Amino acid sequence: MSHPFLDRFERFADSDAVVYGNKASSYRDLLHAVGEWREFLDGQGVRAGDVVTLEGVSSFEMCAGLLALIERGVLAVPLTPLPAAKRTEFLEVCEAETTIAVDGSGGRTLTRTGRTAGHELYQRLREAGRAGLVLFSSGTSGRSKASVLDFEKALARYGEPRRPQRLLSFLNLDHIGGINTLLHTFSQGGTIVTVADRSPESVFAAVARHRVEVLPTTPTFLNMVLISGVLERFPTDTLRLITYGTEPMPLGTLQRLKQELPEVRFKQTYGLSELGILPTRSKSDDTLWVKLGGAGFDYKIVDSVLWVRSEMAMLGYLNAPAPFDEEGYFNTQDVVETDGEYLRILGRRSEIINVGGEKVYPTEVENVLLQVDNVAEATVSGLASPVTGMVVKATLRLAAEEDADQVRLRVRRHCREKLEPYKVPVVVEIAEADLHSDRFKKIRSAR
């Protein structure tokens, strides 16, 4: 018996559902692929309530496989290809009973781990007969946490079809943003365009080739887009909306994007694996003020920190205490400013740098650093100091090779003109490696 979410696909039968490897597959094809997955799971004895990983890059087969696991009522753990040690850690934390790997050609490999998953959160879902979803945090500030969500609650927020759109699936299926993109698009009868390579060149080539209308992505990636010059090389006439989230957006980057793409609307999103994606409304395309909340969501601000209550909030973490208060509000740890109904997200409280009693928000300094010629990426963190407790440290990746001492002189001169003295980086390091994760989110803790 098919899941009610899949039943609506019959209405979109001949419309494109997924574009993968430049091949378009319809909703009829997608339903057929889900049927093949159904037979595969039957043959392998995969049952409702099993903890099953689905591992692979975003593809037509991964999309069909995830839908089949939802339909089966398993506790699904979507994963991208991982280093061996990280994969072992994730399988242990989620108590994976079965792993399914999908290769580049759509082939499947199923393996039994020999584990029996008995976590209390799993038991709650099994007793309720509900499909589950396990998502791991990026872990850039410590060990990755594993959130357990009720998949049925996530599906319930997607309403009747109104306007199908063509979206590029930038965030992978191991990310709440990638899951939201997939489910929202399919609920509306839209088209998911996938890319194997998420470089600016490949993404905007796909936007042009497949007439993408919506691009959900990250500020780090959009900054790379500006530096790369791809907007001059590919037509963007079909692009109507770019959404950005997962980390604070540098205001200068947003304003430059609006100049480069005046016909495109920019929308700030806000979501966490623990809470889902909140409805948002940006005050305007070129500011960082945003209105949060809507049906199923509520928030409060305590000591400048945002707390959110969500109907689709996780049941809890598999490997950590859950920071909910007695009213069900989740501590996001994000420090915010307010302007009436609008908020501006300044960054995580744990990332604030205390310089002799003065607070420094890394994003403010990073915004200034990105104005310096030849700086492609910038991350700011605190460094211990015997005099002031901490000083500001900047790590930069350059767009082109340049003498490091010259870069440091130029950076400090620019920062002294734009920032209060205690915010000016005392230490400036030049890095060869990218300063972002494979989710295109800044990495500060490792620097």
N, C-alpha and C positions, 0 to 999 in steps of 0.2 A: 504494500500500500504506500503510495507516494506521500510526501510531506506536503501540507497545504501551501508552503512557500513555492514548491515546484509546480503546483497545479496551474499557477498563473502563467507559466511559460508557454502553455498551449496558445495563449492569445498572441504571443509574439513569434510564432513558429518560424516564419521565414525571415525574420529580422536578424541582423548580425548580433551575436552574443559576445564572441571573443575573437580578437585578431591576435594571432600568435605566429611569429615567424613569417609575417606578411600574408598568412593564410587566414581568411575569415571563415568562421564557423557559426551557423545559425543556432537559434534556440532549439530547433528540431534536432540538430546535431548534438547539442548539449544534453538534451533529454536522452538521446540514444546513448551517449557516453556515460551518463549517470546509470542507465540501465545495465551497461557492461560492467561498471563498477559494482553494481548491486549483485550481479552474478558472481563476480570475483570475490566479494566479501562473503557471500553465501558459501561458495566453494571452500573458502579458507576458515569458515566457522567463526567469523567476527560477529560478535553479538552486541546488543544494546548494553551500555554500561561499561564496556571494555575501554581501557585507556590506550589510545592508538595515536602514534605520531604519523604525520604526513609530511614527508621531507622532499624538497625539491625547489627549483626556481619557479617563479610564477609562469604558468602555462595553461593551455586549454585543459590538459589532463589533470593538473593540480586543482583547477577550478571545479571540474566535474567530480574529482575525488572528494573534495571538501563537502560539496553538496550531498554526495552519497553518504558520507559519514554523518552529516546532520540528519539526513533521512533515517539512518539506522539507529540514531539515538546514542551514539558512542560519546566518550569524553575525548574530544579531538585536540591534538597538540600539533598545530602547524609549525614547521621549522624550515628554514632555509639551509643549504649546505653549510656545515660548521666544521671548524678544526676538530680533530679527534677528541682532544681533552675536553673542549667545551661541550661537544655532543654527549660525551659520557656523563658529564656533570648534569646536563639537562635531562637525560634519560633517567638518571637516578632520582633527581628532584621530583620529576613528574610521575615516577613509579611506572614508567611505560611498560605495558604488557605486550604490545604488538607494535612493530615499526613497519611502515610502508614507505619505501623510497621510490620516487618517480624520476626516471632519467630523461635526458634531453629529447629522446624520441618517443616518450610516453610509456615506456616499459615500466613494469611494476615489480618490486621485490619485497616480499613480506617475510618478516622474521619474528619469531616468538622469543621474548627475552627470558622467560621463566619466572618473571616476577608476578606477584599478586598484589594489585593496588588496593590498599585498604584505608586510605586517608579518610577522615571524617567528612570532609567536604565532598568527596566522591560519593560517599554513602548517602548523603543528603540528596544528591541528584539522582542516584539510582532508585532510591525509595520513591522519589516523586515521578520517576519515569521520564526524566528530562535529559536532552542532549546537553553536553558541557563543552566549554572551550577553555583551554589553558594557554595563556600568553606569558612570555618571559619579557621582563624589562630589559633595556639595553645594557644595564650593568656598568655604565660609564662612571658611576660614583661608588662602585662596590660590587658585591656579588649580585647576580641577576635574581630578581624575585619572580615567583611564578604565581600569577593571578588565576583564580578559578571563577569563570562566569557561567551563568545559566544561558545557554545558547538560545533557548526559546524566548527569553526576554529580549535578547538582542534582535531577533527576527521580528518581534512584535511591533517594533517602532517604525517599520517600513510600511507605509500606507499604500493606497491604491495608486496605480500608474497615472501620472499627469503629463510629464514631458520627457520622453526618452532622450538621452544625450550620449555623446561619444566621449568617454573619459580615458585618459591614460593612467594605467595602474602603476604608479611610481613606487608607492610603499608596498612592501611584500606582504604575503598572507600571514606572516608571523607577527605582524604589527596591527594594533587596533585600527589605525588609519587605513591599512590595506584591506582589512576585513570589512570596514565600513564602506569603502569605495566599491568593493565587489558586491556586497549585498544591496546597497542602495541602487547601483546601476542595474542589477538583475531585477530588482523589484519594480523598476520603471520600464523595463524592456529596452534598456540602453545597450551600449556596446563598450566592452572593456578592451582597450588596446594595451598589449603587454610588450615590454622590451627586455631583451636579455642583457643589454649593456646600458647602464644608466648614466652615461656621459652626456653632457649638454648636446654634443653633436648628434648622438643617436636618438635622444629624446625629442629634439626639435625636428630631426628628419622624420620621425614617426608622426609628430604633430602635423607636419605638412603632408606626408604621404597618405595618412589615414583620416585626415580632416577632423582632428581632435578638437573638441569644444571646451573641455574642462581638464585642467592639469592640477591635481593635488600634489603638493611637494613640500620642501623644507626651505627655510631661509638660507641655509648653507648652500644648497644646490642652486638657488636663484642667484646668489652672489657669484658662484662659478659660471653661471650663464652669462652674466654681465661681463666678466673678465674674458670669457672665451670668444666673444664676438659672434656667436651663432645667430643672434637675432638679425644680423645683417645678411646672413647666408641662406636663411630659410623663410619662406612665407608663413605668416601667422594669422592670415585673414579669417580662418575659421575659429580661432581661439577666442572664447568669450569670457572665461573665468579662470583665474589662478587662485587656488587656496593654499595657504601656508600655515604650518603649525609645527609642533614637537619641540620648539625652542623659540626664544624671543627673536623677533625680526629686527635687524639694524634699520633705523629710520632712513638713513642715507640710501641703503640698498632699495628699500621700498620706493622712495621718491625717484630714484634713477629708473627703476623698472616702469613706473607710471609714465615717465617721460619717453621711454623706449617703446612702450606698448599702450598708447593712450586710449585705444578702443577696448582694452581688456579691463574687466573688473577684478579687483583684488580683494580677497576676503580672508581675514584671520580666523583660524579654527582653534578650538581648544578641546583637548581630549586626553584621557589617560586610559591605559589598559584596565585600571581598576574601576573606571566609571563609565566608559564608553565615550562617544563624541557628543559634546554639548551643542545645542543650537547657539549660533552666534550671529551678531550683526555688527560689522565694522562701522565706526562713526563716519569715516570717509575712506576713499581708496588710498590716500597718502598720509594717514595717521595710524598710530598703534592703539588707539582707544577702541575698545570693543564692548558690546553688551552681551552678557552671558545669560543662558537659561531659557526655559520654555517648558513645554509639557514634559513632565517626568523628571525635571531637574530643578534644583533650588541651591542657593549658596548663601554663605555668610562670611564676614571678614572679622577675624579675631587677631588683634595686635598686628594688623597689616598683612596677615596671612589668609589666603583663600581656603575656605572649607566648602566642599560641595556634597550635596545629597542627590543621589541618582536612583531612579527605579531599576536601572539595569546594572547597578553597582555589583562588583564581584562579591562572591560569597566569602572570600578571604584569600590569604596567601597559603601556598603549600609549605613554605619554608621561612615564614616570618610572621610576627604579630601584625594584625590589620589595624591601621590608625583611624578607626571610626570612633566618634564620641557617642554618648548615650542617646543622642537624637538621630544618629545615623549619618552624620556629616563626616566626610573623609578629609583629612588634613593633606592638602596637595603640596604643602611646603613652599608654594609660590607666593612671593611677596608682591603686593599690588598697590597701586595708587588708585584713587577714585575721583571721578568728575561727574557728579550726579549719578545717572544709571550706568555710566561707562567706567570700565576698568582699564588700567594699563599694567601689564605683567612685567615686573622688573627682573625676575629671576628667582632661583631657589634660595631659600634662606641659608642653606648650608654652603652656598657659594659666595656669600657676602664676605668681603675682605675688611678686616678691622685694622685700620692704620692709626695707631695712637688714639683710639676712641672714635675715629671718623669712619663712617661706612662707605665702602666703595662697591658699586655693583659692576661685575665684570662686563655686562653688556654695554654699559655706558662707555667704558674705555675701549672696548672692541669696536664700537661704532666709530670712534675717532681714529683708531688704528687703520680701519679699512678705507679711510680717506687718503692715506699716504700712498703715493705712487709706488707701484710694483708690489704692494702687499696683496696677496691672493686670499690668505686666510689668517685669522688672528684669534688666539684664545688667551684669556687673562685669568690668572689664579693668584693666590696668596703665597708668599714665601716668608718663612719665619725670620724675625729680626730681633736682636737683643735690645734694640733701642725703642722701636715703635710697636713691638709685638709681631707685626706683619708689614711687609711692603708689597707693592704690586709687581708681578712678574708677567711679561708678555712673551708669548711664543708665536712666531710668525712663519708662514710659508710664503715664499716669494713667487711671483709669476715668472720672473726671469732671473738668471744667475746675476749676482751683484756682490760687491765687496761688503762683507758683514758690518765692518766698522762704519762705512758710509751710511748703511741702512740705519744703524743705531743712532747716529748723529741726527739724521733726518727725522726719525721717529720721535726722538726726545724733543727736538725743536718744535715739531708740529704739536705734540701733546702739551708742551708748556704754553703754547698759544691758545689751546682749546680747553684745558682742564685745570682744576685747582692743583696746587703743588703736590698734595698727598696722593692724588690719583695718577700722577705721571709714573710710568713704569721705571723702576730702579734697575731691574734686570730685563734685558731684551735678548731672547734666544732666537736663532734662525734654525728652523727644522727642515729636513729634506722630505720627510713623510707627510702624508695628508694629516690634517688635524681634525678629521671627522670620522665617524664610524661608518660601517657599511649601510647604516640607515640614514646617512647624510645628516648627522647630528653632531654638534661640537663635542670633542672629548677634552675635558679639562683635567680630570683626576690623574691621568697618566702622564701629564706634562710637568 
